[in-house]
Amino acid sequence: MASTADRLSERRNSVIPDIEALPESTLDERGRQRFCSALRRFAIQDMPEMLHKDFDHRVAPARQSEGVPLDDALAIEDAMEGEASYRFYSTLRYNAQEMCFQSVQEPIERALPEMIDLARAAQERNPAGGSLRLDPALPVPDYVSQLDVHLTPGCFHKEWVADDVAQGAVVALGARVFSASMSHRSWGGVAKVISRWLKHERHEFAPTRMLDIGTSSGKNLMPYVQAFPGVEAHGVDVGAPLLRYGHAVAEHEGIPLHLSQQNAEALDFPDGHFDLIVSSFFFHEITVDATRKVLAECRRLLRPGGIMVHQELPATCLVDAWEDFFWNWDTEHNNEPNYTDFRAQDPAVLLEEAGFEPERNFAHLLPDLGAYPDRAEAFGWNEPGRPRHGKGAWYVFGSSLPS
Ligand SMILES: C[S@@+](CC[C@H](N)C(=O)[O-])C[C@H]1O[C@@H](n2cnc3c(N)ncnc32)[C@H](O)[C@@H]1O
């Protein structure tokens, strides 16, 4: 009998062509995209190591000789912000980030009418059996609408024409340029890591209905359908263009996703509707007040015996001062003003406030074996020496409910 993965791939290339293949880059554009990928990798992976050395060997000794304590991220930022090394790093990182998204805009613009037609056809035909529910009256929260989050031009929600999918494409294809040179950022990798861990921890766990919060175009939702055959997979997001685009991708892939445009602070699903709730790269982009509301919604929506796993940036209380300084760069420089405030929260406290039982809550790193297949043996789930978050491991926090 064919496996679920085989059946899903047989259904691929069905009546809905691949929307992701429509924007065709010219040779010049491809060159630019490759340059942006390489620049970003250099800025975010190689430069921080050099910067750290500069801090340890030059900046810190000079400050300490003046009696300045350097024991938290703010003190390190204060010491580094005027230094040429830090300014050069920040400049490269800022521009590389912005250019990754800009590098896909022109091919997307040329293909836009065709992409919109394809997304409309996906909605009419739904060959994979998914669904798309949009709410044009939904107020987009200020923390999304008032700025281009992480320097993505047009952000997650802007619509320039009727039935627009452009921002879905800019976010999805820009993110591929953004992470193309980094082996530890495989497509849908977070979902693969979490589902593998869930199967390891709870062999018997077989969710029937799941929810991905802030799903964007569903890249971190789709792998769960393959990991848990038959699961009814729901994703919510405030950005309509992302959801239209994601729906077209999923219908092409033959994966039934149920996508709806909703604010995760107040969802319209009934109590206890899901036995698995996940999110990835979501909470650091919303306010702490909104985080509390979303976690309270998760508690309401999780069914007895259910599990909730959120992948996020490691909390301040879990990292050293240098790493804290490194992560908080985005707050001031990457249009992510809630980053530091979110990271300052202790996940254990947030979970308890939302009504989860302290002894069932967790916060830890999950190694991404997909990024280091040759070291699979070395990275047991709980071994010391695991890679850091963003360096081949993902930080997750969450909880579960008793059956
Ligand atoms: C950085 S993206 C993460 C996307 C995706 N989860 C991933 O792993 O790539 C954050 C997403 O959360 C969405 N979002 C922000 N605030 C939201 C809210 N209150 N309710 C639902 N979605 C929200 C944004 O539109 C965006 O698509």
PDBQT file of the ligand as one rigid body, heavy atoms in Angstrom, charges set to zero:
ROOT
HETATM    1  C1  LIG A 501       7.341  35.899  11.088  1.00  0.00    +0.000 C 
HETATM    2  S1  LIG A 501       5.819  35.384  10.517  1.00  0.00    +0.000 S 
HETATM    3  C2  LIG A 501       5.921  33.631  10.872  1.00  0.00    +0.000 C 
HETATM    4  C3  LIG A 501       5.353  32.814   9.784  1.00  0.00    +0.000 C 
HETATM    5  C4  LIG A 501       5.372  31.306   9.927  1.00  0.00    +0.000 C 
HETATM    6  N1  LIG A 501       4.802  30.846  11.162  1.00  0.00    +0.000 N 
HETATM    7  C5  LIG A 501       6.747  30.712   9.728  1.00  0.00    +0.000 C 
HETATM    8  O1  LIG A 501       7.140  29.862  10.513  1.00  0.00    +0.000 OA
HETATM    9  O2  LIG A 501       7.410  31.075   8.763  1.00  0.00    +0.000 OA
HETATM   10  C6  LIG A 501       4.585  35.901  11.689  1.00  0.00    +0.000 C 
HETATM   11  C7  LIG A 501       3.206  35.746  11.120  1.00  0.00    +0.000 C 
HETATM   12  O3  LIG A 501       2.256  36.033  12.139  1.00  0.00    +0.000 OA
HETATM   13  C8  LIG A 501       1.174  36.761  11.577  1.00  0.00    +0.000 C 
HETATM   14  N2  LIG A 501       0.494  37.469  12.657  1.00  0.00    +0.000 N 
HETATM   15  C9  LIG A 501       0.945  38.538  13.358  1.00  0.00    +0.000 A 
HETATM   16  N3  LIG A 501       0.058  38.882  14.306  1.00  0.00    +0.000 NA
HETATM   17  C10 LIG A 501      -0.976  38.017  14.212  1.00  0.00    +0.000 A 
HETATM   18  C11 LIG A 501      -2.172  37.832  14.938  1.00  0.00    +0.000 A 
HETATM   19  N4  LIG A 501      -2.508  38.636  15.958  1.00  0.00    +0.000 N 
HETATM   20  N5  LIG A 501      -3.006  36.850  14.582  1.00  0.00    +0.000 NA
HETATM   21  C12 LIG A 501      -2.681  36.015  13.562  1.00  0.00    +0.000 A 
HETATM   22  N6  LIG A 501      -1.561  36.127  12.839  1.00  0.00    +0.000 NA
HETATM   23  C13 LIG A 501      -0.704  37.108  13.155  1.00  0.00    +0.000 A 
HETATM   24  C14 LIG A 501       1.833  37.638  10.533  1.00  0.00    +0.000 C 
HETATM   25  O4  LIG A 501       0.920  38.086   9.573  1.00  0.00    +0.000 OA
HETATM   26  C15 LIG A 501       2.911  36.701   9.981  1.00  0.00    +0.000 C 
HETATM   27  O5  LIG A 501       2.460  35.980   8.883  1.00  0.00    +0.000 OA
ENDROOT
TORSDOF 0
